[in-house]
Amino acid sequence: MSWLELLAVFGAGIAAGGINTIVGSGTLITFPVLLAFGLPPVTANVSNTIGLVPGSISGVIGYRRELAGQRARLLQLGTASLLGGITGAVLLLVLPAEAFKAIVPVLIIIALILVVVQPRLAAWVKRRRENGDAAVPEHGGPILLAAVYATGIYGGYFGAAQGVLLIGLLGIFVHDDLQRLNGVKNVLALIVNAVSAVIFIVVAEVDWQAVAMIAVGSIIGGQLGARVGRRMPPNVLRAVIVLVGGIAVVRLLTS
C-alpha cells in the first residue's frame, strides 16, 4: 500500500477504535477500507482483527472504573467468549475463502440492521430493566452464557457489530447500570478478538502494514471513544456505519 493508503487505514483505525468502545461495529469502517485497497477478503478480515486488538485494550482501560466489582461476571461470560472466539476463528480458517465471500455480505447486512435498530433495542432494554425482574440470575444464567458463546463464534469469524449484539444481550439478561454493562461488553469483545488474533498470527496470511496502522489508530480511537465518544450525535455515527457497511457489501458482491 502507498503512504496515502496507509494514512487512510490509520484514520479508519481511529474511527473504528472509537466506535467499538462506544457501541461496537468498527469493523464496518476498517474492513471496507482494506478491501478498497486490494486486500483479499480473508486477509483483510484477519489483518483487521489483529489490528483492532490494541484498540480494544485501550477501550477496556478507558472503562476500568465501570468494571469494578464485576470479576465473577467477567470470569463466567469471558469463558464463553473465549470458547466462542476460538470456534469462530477456526471456522474462518478451515472453510474455503469462497465461503467467506458468500457469507460475509449477509453478516454485514445483519450487522447494519442491528446498528439501525440499536436505539429501539436500547430503549426496550431500558424499559425492561426499569420494570425489574427478581427471577433473573445475577450474571444472566445459562441462556446468556450460550448466547455469548454464539456471539463469540460470530466475532471470531467476522465480528462486525459484535458489540451491538453483546450490549443487547447483557441489557436483556443482566440487571445493572448500562455503562457498567458496556464495560463488560468491551472486555468480552477484547477476549474474542485477542484469541482470534493469536490463532491468525500463527497460521494465517497477515498484512502487517495494515495491522500496524489499524493498531495505532485504534488505540487513539479507543481512548477518544471512552472519553468523548458519548457526545457524538448517534444518528450521524449510525449513518456513517451504514454507508461504509453498504460499500463493503457492494465491493464483496462485485469482486
Secondary structure, DSSP 8 states (H G I E B T S, - for coil): --HHHHHHHHHHHHHHHHHHHHTS-THHHHHHHHHHTT--HHHHHHHHHHHHHHHHHHHHHHTGGGGTT-HHHHHHHHHHHHHHHHHHHHHHHHS-HHHHHHHHHHHHHHHHHHHHHHHHHHHHHHHHHHH--TTS-TT-HHHHHHHHHHHHHHHHHT-TTHHHHHHHHHHHH--S-HHHHHHHHHHHHHHHHHHHHHHHHHHS---HHHHHHHHHHHHHHHHHHHHTGGGS-HHHHHHHHHHHHHHHHHHHHH-
